Amino acid sequence: MITPTAKKSILLIHPPVAKPCEPPAGIARLSAVLTANDVDCRVLDASLEGLLALLGTPVNAPDTWSRRAVGSVSRHLAALRSPSLYSGTPDRYRRAVSDINRVLYLSGDHHGVHLSLSNYIAADLSPVRSRDLIASSRRFKENPFFPYFEERLTACFSDSAPDIIGFSVNFMSQALCAFAMAGFIRNRFPGTRIVFGGGLITSWMHIPGFSDPFEGIADDLVAGPGERALLSMCGIGDDAVISDTAYDYTGFPVDRYLAPGPILPVSASAGCYWRRCSFCPERSEGAGYRPYPPKAVADAIGARADDMRPALVHFLDNALSPRLMEYLIAHPPGPPWYGFVRITRHLAYPDFVRGLKASGCAMLKLGIESGDPRVLRDLHKGIDLAVVSRALRTLKAEGISVYAYLLFGMPAETHESAVKTMEFVSTHADAVDFLNLAVFNLPAYCPEAGTLDTSDFYEGDLSLYREFRHPSGWNRDQVRRFLAREFRSVPALRAIINNDPPFFTSNHAPFFR
């Protein structure tokens, strides 16, 4: 433990792999708070930098496609940063993304890693087994990103050695690389305090009976917001200045992300204002809801607009509240924006939706989930399909894109329910621009899990999901066959599915207008 005496220096790291299209909001917010309290704070998007480093490293190209992809990397990267690629033919975009991803695949393949623009899967290590994460920390030289992070982290320590390294781990795709980087730091710079936080760490720490298995690698694990924990490590107590809406993106290379202009991620709330859905992991983790003052949110966007000049604002909230949307209508933030919203009656009012469009709303993400009212009632979604129908028509009429989310295989669903969903979406296909088809995963520690016959989903002490025997026999293999053979066989639905930007999905979808 470091005794808080002198001013501390902190390096916050966003580890590989996460979609390299926008800077990470979590450490940008931490950086703003730490800097406001006179802490020397630096940030490192190691996911973006690491992926770009691999794309610039020679690889063995064994076939025609691979050789073409390797030779086109620079051109494709430039294209993905240009608006013209998103207004041209979809095939050009798909070719650029597919070729770049092919090069990443080749980079990871000889390490036994399936590497992509959005995922990291190791053949012999699982991110849900603590012993494998520990192994990753010890075998850091085997990680495909090792040449990058060895040089980059050594340079960070040479410039000004940080007292504390904070890893923000939000996705399973980041876990193995985060531990590899931590293992390197522990080996090369053993006096550094290593802290792990982020959404995935928070979920692990809420597993009943969780006991920290990472002694010797991580000095601290932090659940939930990390501001006060990091400030305390720096000797700053209750007099700290903490803002919910301040972000510091100045340390990120915003012009290097793979998007046709900077994307500004912000949050207008913490948690979910609905919090009644069955199988909600937030309820099992005890997360509450806290909205931020709409004016403060708008001011945060304005504060960043001058230096970032964002092409798009990405609201990260679980669901934007009608109150916030009303504020955005009255006080447009400036840049185009998108986010996730619940389907309420507001979206069926033409004047309200017209106001959203005028405020810059480019796309809304909507969780329709099911086209069977019985399933929606069982899930306590609070969704009325008649309202959904009117909302889709209204959004279409006013020119706001819809990215719809459907969920299949829930305990209350049957094949007949899934067909109703298919028919509902087919009827509204002209009003849906993008579709996300998900197969239900049962959160391991939600209250409803105790009512089902469950088994291990992934083998591992950190697994967050359970397999279950479906009460109606509508199991995962049957769900997948339905999606592949029935759902996708409908031409209108297949066309919508094919619209989805590969790998970047909803993060790039608002640019296709």
Protein Blocks (a to p, Z undefined) as FASTA:
>chain_A
ZZdfbdcdddddddddddffbccfklmmmmmmmmmnopacddddfklmmmmmmmmpccdd
fbfklmmmmmmmmmmmmmmmpfklmmmcfklmmmmmmmmmmmmmmmmmmnopacdfkbcc
dfkbcfkbfklmmmmmmmmmmpmklmmmmmmmmmmmmmopcfbdcdddfbfklmmmmmmm
mmmmmmmmmmbccddedjklmmmmmpghiacfkghjambdcehjfklmmmmmnopafkpc
cdfkbccfklpcfklpccebdcddddfbecjfklpaghiaklmnopacddddfklmmmmm
mmmmmmnopabdcdfbfbdcfklmmmmmmmcghiacdddddddfklmpmklmmmmmmnop
abdcddekpacfklmmmnonopafklmmmmmmmmmmnopacdddddehiakbcfklmmmm
mmmmmmmmmmpfbdcdddddddfkbmklmmpccddfbgcfkbcbdcdddfklpafklmmm
mmmmmmmmpmklmmmmmmpcghklmmmmmmmZZ
